[in-house]
Amino acid sequence: MCTQNDRCTLGGDCIGDVRLDGGTCGDDGNACTEQVCLAGKCTTVGLPVPIVDEGCNRPACDPVFGRWKPAGTACLDNNADNGTESCDAWGHCSVHSVNVVSCKKAPWCFTTPGKPPDLHCWLNANVRLGNAISFSLDGYGIWEHYSYWQWAQSSQQELQQAFENAWNWVAAGIATPFAGPPLPDPLVNQHILGDNDPMQTYVDKDTAWKWYVASVGHSLALEIAGIVPWSMCRYSGEALQSLISGGNLSPVTPDGTYHLDDSVLSTPAHPVEMYRFLLQNSLLGPTPVSTIANTVEWSTQLYHANNGLTAKTAWDTWQYRGAPPCRGLSVERWRPTCRSLASNTGRWGA
């Protein structure tokens, strides 16, 4: 059960490829253990006491009923303003229907108390997210995006490091300096735009990759640590592609630069800065819809930059030739402007 692509040889033997560590492979009927693939063998592992108790843990693991209290059990998330909470099937306490399942906690991936989990292991337990993570590693004119499972081990390790950087920063508090590698702010536009050229941003491959893994690593850190009261695992495949794939970054120019396509209405900042902006302006709500509503309400203080969508307009307004930069500078002169934070159709702001 820890092989895949099983096939018969000419000699009549059945062979298969070894499955990656972390995938489930059986059920021994004991709710306090789980069968996962480790080094190509189906191995029984005990469920450790979760590092964080959201009020949904049993005092001790029950072999029949498991580690967590039944889905629907009332719990408290220490937020009196977001309604009534209940436990889901994986020990999370949040405002949601008990029929909606969040991501699997995969406690066997947490090998060191107080430390972030092994991301590769966790994604094996939540394969849909691993499938949605993709990035184009090809040259000009080739739009094939490779999923996380197709990446080289070194690329997977870069995502693990970006995830750990975000995890450690969130754990330390947003007031602490971010210890991970910075990104230029705004991102350096690799194309020199004339006054009448469209306000578009092109970045080199290295910057595109670093921004992408930083963004996905940050999103996964918030997901796995339970920082926001909802889960990406509840989203459709199409929504996941929009959230965590690199579909908006493609090498479409002969010089190999990556173009932020026209659905990206701004030049993004580092995800740490965008998340800090959400918190500092009290925009993060108890649900995705309320967060969007808060952001749209905040954006009403912006005004239209209506002198044409040209590089000259961008320069005159933001002193940047490209798509409007998502920069969290002072409200007196600048206003953060990015699709995920502060813009709606026709209202970038300045």
ZANU-193445 format. One record per residue (C-alpha): residue in three letters; x, y, z. Coordinates in steps of 0.2 Angstrom, whole numbers, plus 5000, padded with zeros to 4 digits. Last residue first. Layout:
// residues N
ALAXYZ...
END
This chain:
// residues 350
ALA498552854979GLY497152744976TRP496852594965ARG494952614963GLY494452564945THR493952384950ASN494352364969SER495952394977ALA496552384995LEU497152215001SER497252074989ARG497252174973CYS498652284979THR498752474984PRO499452525000ARG499152715002TRP500452844999ARG500753025004GLU499753065020VAL499352875022SER501152835026LEU501952685018GLY501252515016ARG501752484998CYS500852384985PRO501552464970PRO500352514956ALA500752414940GLY502352484932ARG503452644931TYR503452694949GLN503352874957TRP501652824963THR500452954955ASP501553034942TRP502552874938ALA500952774937THR500152894925LYS501652904915ALA501752714913THR499952714906LEU498252664913GLY497452834908ASN497352994919ASN496052914930ALA496952884946HIS495352864956TYR495252894975LEU495552794990GLN494552825007THR493252695000SER494652565001TRP494352535019GLU492652475016VAL493252355002THR494552295015ASN493252265028ALA492052175016ILE493452065010THR493852015028SER492051985032VAL491851875017PRO493451775022THR492751745039PRO493151805057GLY493851975050LEU495652035046LEU495452215042SER495952285058ASN497152415050GLN498752355058LEU498252175056LEU497952185037PHE499452295034ARG500552165044TYR499852035032MET500352135017GLU502052175024VAL502451995028PRO501851945011HIS503252045003ALA502552174991PRO501452154976THR501552254960SER499652294956LEU498152244946VAL498652064944SER497251994932ASP498352074918ASP499751964920LEU501251994931HIS502551954918TYR504151854922THR505751904913GLY506551774901ASP507251894889PRO506151834875THR504551874886VAL503151764892PRO503951694907SER502351664918LEU501851734935ASN499951744938GLY499751554938GLY500951534952SER499751434961ILE499251474979LEU497651574979SER496951564962GLN497351374960LEU496551344977ALA494951434971GLU494851324956GLY495151164967SER493751214978TYR494051294995ARG493751205012CYS495651155013MET496151335013SER495451345031TRP494551475041PRO494851555058VAL496551635054ILE498051595064GLY497851405064ALA499651365064ILE499451255049GLU498551385039LEU499451545044ALA501151455040LEU500451385024SER499951565018HIS501751625022GLY502551485013VAL501551514998SER501951704998ALA503851675001VAL503851544988TYR503151654975TRP504151814980LYS505751714979TRP505251634962ALA504751794954THR506351884960ASP507451744953LYS506551744937ASP506751924934VAL505252044936TYR504052124923THR502752254929GLN501452324918MET500752504917PRO500352504898ASP501652604888ASN501252784884ASP502652864894GLY503852734889LEU504252584900ILE505952514904HIS505652334907GLN506452244922ASN505352324934VAL506152304951LEU504952244964PRO504352394975ASP505052354988PRO506452244984LEU506252074993PRO506952035010PRO507651865015GLY506951795031ALA507251865049PHE505651975049PRO505952105063THR504752085078ALA503152185079ILE502252055070GLY502451935084ALA503651795088ALA502551655082VAL502151745066TRP503951775062ASN504451595066TRP503051525055ALA503451645041ASN505351595041GLU504851415043PHE503751425027ALA505151505017GLN506351375023GLN505151235018LEU504851325001GLU506651324998GLN506751145002GLN505451094989SER506551194976SER508151094982GLN507150924981ALA506750964963TRP504951004959GLN503750884952TRP502750854968TYR502551044970SER501651054954TYR502451104937HIS501751244927GLU501851224908TRP501651394900ILE503051384888GLY503351544878TYR504951594885GLY505851464896ASP505151344908LEU505051334927SER503251384928PHE502651374946SER501451264955ILE500551234972ALA498851174969ASN499350984969GLY500151014986LEU498651094992ARG497550944986VAL498750824994ASN498450865012ALA499250725021ASN500750725009LEU500750915011TRP501050895030CYS502550775026HIS503350895014LEU503051035026ASP504050955041PRO503151045055PRO503651205063LYS504551205080GLY503751215098PRO503851025101THR505050945088THR504350805076PHE502750895071CYS502450795055TRP501650655065PRO500250775070ALA499550775053LYS498250915057LYS497150875042CYS496551025033SER494751085038VAL493150985036VAL491451065033ASN490050965040VAL490251045057SER489751205049HIS491051345053VAL491551475066SER493151395073CYS493951275085HIS495051145076GLY495250975082TRP495150875065ALA493350835063ASP492751015067CYS492551095084SER491251225087GLU491251415088THR489751535091GLY489951715084ASN491451815079ASP491451955092ALA491851865108ASN493551805101ASN494351695114ASP494151545102LEU492851455113CYS492251275110ALA490551185108THR490651005101GLY490051005083ALA491350875078PRO491650755092LYS493050785104TRP494850755097ARG496150615101GLY495150465095PHE493350395098VAL493750215099PRO495550205105ASP495250355116CYS496650485117ALA496750565134PRO496050725141ARG495150745124ASN495650885113CYS494451015106GLY494751165117GLU495951235104ASP497451135112VAL499051185103ILE500551065104PRO499450915100VAL499750765111PRO500550635100LEU499550525088GLY500450355088VAL501250285072THR500950125063THR502050105048CYS501650065030LYS503350045022GLY504150145008ALA505350245019LEU503850295030CYS502050275023VAL500750315036GLN499550215047GLU498750315061THR498550275079CYS497450335093ALA495850295083ASN496350105083GLY495450015069ASP497049965060ASP496750085045GLY497850095030CYS499050185019THR499050375024GLY500350475015GLY501750555026ASP503250495017LEU503250484998ARG502550334989VAL503850204982ASP503650164964GLY502849994960ILE503249814955CYS502149664952ASP503149514946GLY502549414930GLY504249404922LEU503749534909THR503449654923CYS501749694930ARG501349864936ASP500949974951ASN500950164948GLN501050184967THR501850104981CYS501550115000MET500050005000
END
